[in-house]
Amino acid sequence: MAAQNFDMIVVGAGPGGYVAAIRGAQLGLNVAIVEREHLGGICLNWGCIPTKALLRSAEVFHLMHRAKEFGLKADNIGYDLDAVVARSRGVAKQLSGGIGHLMKKNKVTVFMGAAKLTGKGSLTVTGAKGEETLSAPHIVLATGARARELPGLEADGDRVWTYKHALQPKRMPKDLLVIGSGAIGIEFASFYNTLGAKTTVVEVMDRILPVEDAEIAAFAKKSFVKQGMTILEKATVKKLDRDASGVTAHIEMNGKVETRRFDTVISAVGIVGNVEGLGLEEQGVEVDRTHVVTDEFCRTKVPGLYAIGDIAGAPWLAHKASHEGVMVAELIAGQKPHPIKPNSIAGCTYCHPQVASVGLTEEKAKVAGYELKVGRFPFIGNGKAIALGEAEGMVKTIFDAKTGELLGAHMVGAEVTELIQGYVVGRSLETTEAELMETVFPHPTLSEMMHESVLDAYGRALHI
């Protein structure tokens, strides 16, 4: 069968791939996209979106228990786990259908099946229609990543879960072990803990949320422990003994191994890139620890071949993938886009309390040799936070003392995943403390804490 020819082929229809396809089509390219499972990828179907739907249910459930604080009455508070999960799946399904509409609207040709590179500018798609051959001078790999599984800790879908199992639980855990305290682990720990599971989190590093600023991570830990979680840091799960009623975890701490009993385990120990079966090695693509090696413009060493999103390495964030997709499509169309700046990409964790950050942590800024000015402002000093009943949290800003450059911003508390974008815009505009101090923030809002934190860095805070 003759090859079907396009200007650009995207492999993978997650938040990087489908956005790349749309932008390419907007720029007049004839675009095809290949997806082996679901339009929208992991993020939309099994990651970002459905987890946020679950966490919203947990948040409302938590607030219902606080009704008396707000002068309200709520009796016989409970939940239907099946209904909570059904809502989450419904949200994901609605958005997945929307991606299909966007493909049609932008005249992107969709091929459902598994892709494999077969030569320069060509690939095959194996799906329900059999094998089809596609060709294009530009091919963009956006195949994403999946959960990492460590020997002896492999998921079985019964007693040991990955994020996919945790999104569609067979039962409500009573004694839950979460291995790993990155964003995925902490979000599921927060969800199940709020719904009543006795939750233990094990982290191999010296603190939970290890990529976050140490001060913010310590604040979050204190809050989690207050909510009833058990947090074990500098600890390693060596093995899991499974039986019909649960799991015995062998946990090493301080050079000693102890056993603890759980009915359910969630493994959240990182991700690996989906590089298998794509024919990468045969085409000379360099792969390093399951991730495709690229330059700042997401170009591989093979001319005409690009890799974006999780398959191209950290940070493993949907919004990073989408932005890379736009950049690559514009590059292919002959424009001159700017490369991505990883330190200006925000990270958000939707636990309770939320955590958000952008730029350098205080520790990394010091290691980089900066002389710092650091500002902090607590939620308890903000009128809107108190009115919301959300007075637990902190905003922290880090500046270069010599130039006033905003090096980093770190937050923990209610709605900080929305607030952080203010600082992201500031970094993109290369703002200094002067512009931030002179900006008028509306009152009463949580955003006023951002202003106060900047002021505090220079000894000018007004409300603390």
C-alpha positions in Angstrom: 0.0 0.0 0.0 1.3 3.4 -0.9 2.4 5.7 1.9 0.1 8.5 3.0 2.0 11.8 2.9 1.9 14.6 5.4 4.0 17.7 6.4 4.2 16.6 10.0 3.3 13.4 11.9 2.8 13.4 15.7 3.1 10.1 17.6 1.1 10.3 20.8 -2.1 12.4 21.4 -1.4 13.5 25.0 -1.1 17.1 26.1 2.1 17.5 24.1 1.1 15.7 21.0 -2.4 17.0 20.4 -1.3 20.5 21.0 1.6 20.2 18.6 -0.9 18.8 16.0 -3.3 21.7 16.5 -0.5 24.4 16.3 0.9 22.8 13.2 -2.5 22.8 11.5 -3.0 26.4 12.5 0.2 27.2 10.7 -1.0 25.6 7.5 0.7 22.2 7.8 -0.9 19.0 6.7 -0.8 17.1 10.0 -1.4 13.5 11.1 -1.5 12.2 14.7 -1.1 8.6 15.8 -2.5 7.4 19.1 -2.6 3.8 20.3 -5.1 4.1 23.2 -7.0 7.3 24.1 -7.0 10.9 22.7 -5.8 13.1 25.5 -3.2 10.6 26.7 -2.4 9.7 30.3 -2.8 13.3 31.6 -6.4 13.7 30.5 -7.6 10.1 30.9 -5.5 8.7 33.7 -3.5 11.5 35.3 -3.9 15.2 35.8 -7.6 15.6 35.1 -9.3 12.6 36.8 -7.0 12.9 39.9 -8.1 16.5 40.3 -11.7 15.4 40.1 -11.1 12.9 42.9 -9.3 15.5 45.0 -12.2 18.0 44.5 -14.6 15.4 46.0 -12.2 14.9 48.9 -12.0 18.7 49.4 -15.8 19.1 49.5 -16.0 16.1 51.9 -13.4 17.8 54.2 -15.3 21.1 54.1 -18.6 19.3 55.0 -17.0 18.1 58.2 -16.1 21.8 59.0 -19.6 23.0 58.4 -20.1 24.1 62.0 -17.1 26.5 61.7 -19.1 28.4 59.0 -22.4 28.5 60.9 -23.8 25.6 58.9 -25.3 22.2 59.7 -24.4 19.0 57.9 -25.5 15.7 59.5 -24.7 12.1 58.6 -21.8 13.0 56.4 -20.6 10.3 54.2 -19.5 9.4 50.7 -20.2 6.8 47.9 -16.8 5.8 46.6 -18.2 4.4 43.4 -20.0 7.6 42.7 -16.9 9.7 43.4 -14.9 7.5 40.9 -17.8 7.7 38.4 -17.7 11.5 38.4 -13.9 11.4 37.9 -14.2 9.1 34.9 -17.0 11.2 33.5 -14.9 14.3 33.6 -12.1 12.5 31.8 -14.5 11.1 29.2 -16.0 14.5 28.5 -12.6 16.1 27.9 -11.3 13.2 25.8 -14.3 13.6 23.5 -13.4 17.3 23.2 -9.9 16.4 21.9 -11.6 14.4 19.1 -13.6 17.5 18.2 -10.5 19.7 18.2 -8.8 17.3 15.8 -11.7 17.4 13.4 -12.0 21.2 13.7 -8.3 21.7 12.8 -8.4 19.1 10.1 -5.8 16.8 11.7 -5.9 13.3 10.4 -6.2 10.8 13.3 -4.8 7.2 13.1 -5.5 4.9 16.0 -2.8 2.3 16.4 0.8 1.6 17.4 3.5 3.6 15.5 6.9 2.4 14.5 9.6 4.3 12.7 10.7 2.5 9.6 13.2 4.9 8.0 13.9 8.6 7.4 10.6 10.4 7.5 8.4 7.2 7.5 6.6 5.0 10.0 3.9 2.3 10.1 0.7 2.3 12.1 -0.7 -1.0 13.2 -4.3 -0.8 14.3 -7.8 -2.1 13.6 -7.3 -1.3 9.9 -4.2 -3.4 9.7 -0.9 -1.8 8.8 -0.7 1.6 7.3 2.3 3.5 6.1 2.7 7.2 6.7 5.5 9.6 5.7 6.5 13.2 6.5 9.7 15.2 6.6 9.0 16.0 10.2 8.0 13.5 12.9 7.3 14.4 16.5 7.5 11.8 19.2 5.1 12.5 22.1 4.6 9.0 23.5 4.8 10.1 27.2 5.7 7.9 30.1 4.3 5.3 32.5 4.7 4.3 36.2 8.1 3.0 37.1 8.0 -0.5 38.8 10.8 -1.6 41.1 11.7 -5.3 41.6 9.6 -6.9 44.3 7.2 -3.9 44.4 5.4 -4.6 41.1 1.7 -3.7 40.9 -0.8 -6.6 40.7 -4.0 -4.5 40.7 -5.2 -6.2 43.8 -3.1 -5.4 46.8 -0.4 -3.3 45.1 -1.7 -0.4 42.8 -0.2 2.0 40.4 -2.0 5.4 39.8 -4.3 3.7 37.3 -5.6 1.2 39.9 -5.8 4.0 42.5 -8.1 6.0 40.1 -10.5 3.1 39.9 -10.2 1.4 43.3 -11.7 -2.0 43.9 -12.3 -1.0 47.5 -11.7 1.8 50.0 -8.3 1.1 51.7 -8.3 0.9 55.5 -4.5 0.7 56.0 -2.7 2.3 53.0 1.0 2.4 52.2 2.1 5.0 49.6 5.6 4.4 48.3 7.1 7.7 47.1 6.2 11.3 48.1 6.4 13.1 44.8 3.3 14.8 43.4 1.5 11.5 42.4 2.2 9.8 45.7 1.2 12.8 47.9 -1.9 13.5 45.9 -3.2 9.9 46.4 -2.1 9.9 50.0 -4.1 13.1 50.5 -7.2 11.8 48.8 -7.4 8.5 50.6 -6.4 10.0 53.9 -9.1 12.6 53.7 -11.7 9.8 53.0 -10.6 8.0 56.1 -7.8 5.6 55.2 -5.0 5.2 57.8 -2.2 6.4 55.5 1.5 5.9 55.7 3.9 7.5 53.2 7.5 6.2 52.7 10.1 8.4 51.1 13.7 7.3 50.4 15.0 10.9 50.4 15.5 13.0 53.6 12.2 14.8 53.1 8.8 14.4 51.4 8.2 16.4 48.2 11.9 16.3 47.6 12.0 18.6 44.6 10.3 21.4 46.6 11.9 24.0 48.8 12.9 22.4 52.1 11.0 24.9 54.2 7.8 24.4 52.2 8.1 20.6 52.4 8.5 20.8 56.1 5.4 22.9 56.4 3.4 20.5 54.3 4.7 17.5 56.3 3.6 19.1 59.6 0.1 19.6 58.1 -0.1 16.0 56.8 0.9 14.6 60.2 -1.7 16.8 61.8 -4.3 15.3 59.5 -3.3 11.8 60.7 -0.7 10.6 58.1 2.4 8.7 59.1 5.4 10.1 57.2 8.6 8.0 57.1 11.6 9.8 55.5 15.0 8.3 54.7 13.2 5.0 54.5 13.1 2.3 51.8 10.6 -0.5 51.1 12.8 -3.5 50.5 10.1 -6.0 49.7 6.4 -6.8 49.9 4.9 -10.1 51.1 1.4 -10.5 49.7 -1.4 -12.7 50.8 -5.2 -12.9 50.5 -5.8 -10.3 53.2 -3.1 -7.8 52.7 0.6 -6.9 52.4 3.5 -7.1 54.8 6.0 -4.3 53.9 9.6 -4.7 54.9 10.8 -1.1 55.5 14.4 -0.2 56.2 15.1 2.9 58.4 18.3 3.8 60.2 19.9 0.6 59.1 17.2 -1.6 60.5 14.4 -3.4 58.8 10.9 -3.6 60.3 7.7 -5.0 59.1 4.3 -3.2 58.9 1.0 -4.5 57.8 -1.3 -2.9 55.2 -4.3 -3.9 53.1 -3.3 -1.8 50.1 -0.1 -0.3 48.7 0.2 2.4 46.1 3.6 2.5 44.3 4.5 6.0 43.1 8.3 5.7 42.6 8.6 7.7 39.4 8.1 7.2 35.7 9.9 5.7 32.7 9.6 7.0 29.1 7.6 5.0 26.6 10.4 4.3 24.2 9.9 0.6 23.5 8.6 -0.6 20.1 9.1 2.7 18.3 12.2 1.6 16.3 14.3 4.3 17.9 17.6 2.4 18.1 17.3 1.2 14.5 17.0 4.9 13.4 19.9 6.0 15.5 18.0 7.9 18.1 19.9 8.4 21.4 18.1 7.1 24.5 19.3 7.8 28.0 17.6 6.0 30.9 14.4 5.6 29.0 14.3 9.2 27.7 15.1 10.5 24.3 18.0 12.9 24.2 17.2 16.2 22.6 18.6 19.7 22.3 16.9 22.9 23.6 14.5 22.9 20.7 13.5 19.2 21.2 15.4 18.0 18.2 17.0 14.6 18.3 20.3 13.8 16.6 18.2 12.4 13.7 17.3 15.3 11.2 13.5 15.8 11.0 12.8 13.8 14.2 11.7 15.6 17.5 10.7 14.4 21.0 8.6 16.4 23.4 7.0 15.9 26.8 7.7 13.1 29.2 9.6 11.0 26.7 12.1 13.8 26.5 12.8 14.0 30.2 12.2 16.3 33.2 10.3 18.2 34.2 7.5 15.7 33.7 4.7 18.1 33.4 1.7 18.4 31.0 2.1 22.1 30.6 5.7 21.7 29.7 4.8 19.1 27.1 2.1 21.4 25.6 4.5 24.3 25.3 7.1 22.2 23.7 4.5 21.0 21.2 3.8 24.6 20.2 7.5 25.4 20.0 8.3 22.4 17.7 5.3 23.0 15.5 6.4 26.6 15.0 9.9 25.5 14.3 8.8 23.1 11.7 6.6 25.8 10.1 9.7 28.0 9.7 9.1 30.4 12.6 11.6 31.3 15.3 10.2 30.3 18.6 12.1 30.7 21.9 13.3 27.6 23.7 11.7 26.4 26.9 13.2 27.6 30.2 12.8 24.8 32.7 13.3 27.1 35.7 10.4 29.2 34.6 7.9 26.3 34.5 5.7 26.0 37.6 5.2 22.7 39.5 1.9 22.1 41.2 0.8 19.5 43.7 -2.9 19.3 44.5 -2.8 17.8 47.9 -4.3 19.5 51.0 -2.7 21.9 51.5 -1.7 22.6 48.0 2.0 23.1 47.0 3.3 25.2 44.1 6.7 26.5 43.0 8.7 28.1 40.2 12.4 28.7 39.9 15.2 27.9 42.3 14.8 26.7 45.9 16.6 28.6 48.5 19.1 25.7 48.8 19.8 25.6 45.1 20.1 29.4 44.8 22.8 29.3 47.5 24.6 26.5 45.8 24.6 28.5 42.6 26.4 31.3 44.4 23.7 33.9 44.7 23.5 36.3 47.6 19.9 36.2 48.6 17.1 38.2 49.9 14.2 35.9 51.1 10.7 37.0 52.0 7.9 35.1 53.7 4.3 35.8 54.5 1.9 33.5 56.3 -1.7 32.9 55.4 -2.7 33.8 58.9 -1.9 37.4 58.1 -4.2 37.6 55.1 -7.8 38.7 55.5 -9.2 36.6 52.6 -7.5 33.4 53.9 -9.0 33.9 57.3 -12.5 34.6 55.8 -12.2 31.4 53.8 -11.2 29.5 56.9 -7.9 28.6 55.2 -5.4 30.3 57.4 -2.8 27.5 57.1 0.0 28.2 54.6 2.9 30.4 53.5 4.3 32.3 50.5 8.1 32.5 50.1 10.0 34.5 47.5 13.7 34.4 46.7 15.6 37.3 45.1 19.1 37.9 43.9 20.3 40.6 46.4 22.6 42.2 43.8 20.1 42.5 40.8 16.7 42.1 42.3 15.9 39.2 40.0 13.1 36.9 41.1 15.0 33.6 41.5 12.2 31.5 42.8 8.8 31.5 44.5 7.4 28.7 46.7 3.9 28.3 48.3 1.9 26.0 50.4 -1.8 26.6 51.2 -5.2 27.0 49.7 -5.3 27.7 45.9 -1.6 28.3 45.6 -1.7 26.3 42.3 -3.6 29.2 40.9 -1.5 31.9 42.6 1.8 30.6 41.3 1.2 31.8 37.8 1.6 35.4 38.9 5.3 34.7 39.7 5.7 32.6 36.5 4.6 35.7 34.5 7.0 37.8 36.5 9.9 35.5 35.7 8.9 35.4 32.0 9.0 39.3 32.0 12.3 39.2 33.8 10.8 41.3 36.6 12.7 42.6 39.6 11.5 43.3 43.2 10.8 46.9 42.2 8.0 46.1 39.7 6.4 43.6 42.0 6.5 46.1 44.9 4.9 48.8 42.7 2.1 46.4 41.4 -1.3 47.1 43.0 -2.8 43.8 44.2 -6.6 43.7 44.7 -8.1 43.5 48.2 -9.3 41.2 49.7 -7.5 38.4 47.8 -5.1 35.6 48.6 -2.8 37.3 46.0 -2.0 40.0 48.4 0.3 37.5 50.2 2.5 37.4 47.1 3.0 41.2 47.4 3.6 41.0 51.1 6.2 38.2 50.6 8.1 40.4 48.2 7.9 43.3 50.6 9.2 41.1 53.4 12.3 40.2 51.5 13.3 43.9 51.7 12.1 44.6 55.2 8.9 46.3 54.1 6.1 43.9 54.9 3.0 45.8 56.1 0.8 43.2 57.8 3.2 41.1 59.9 
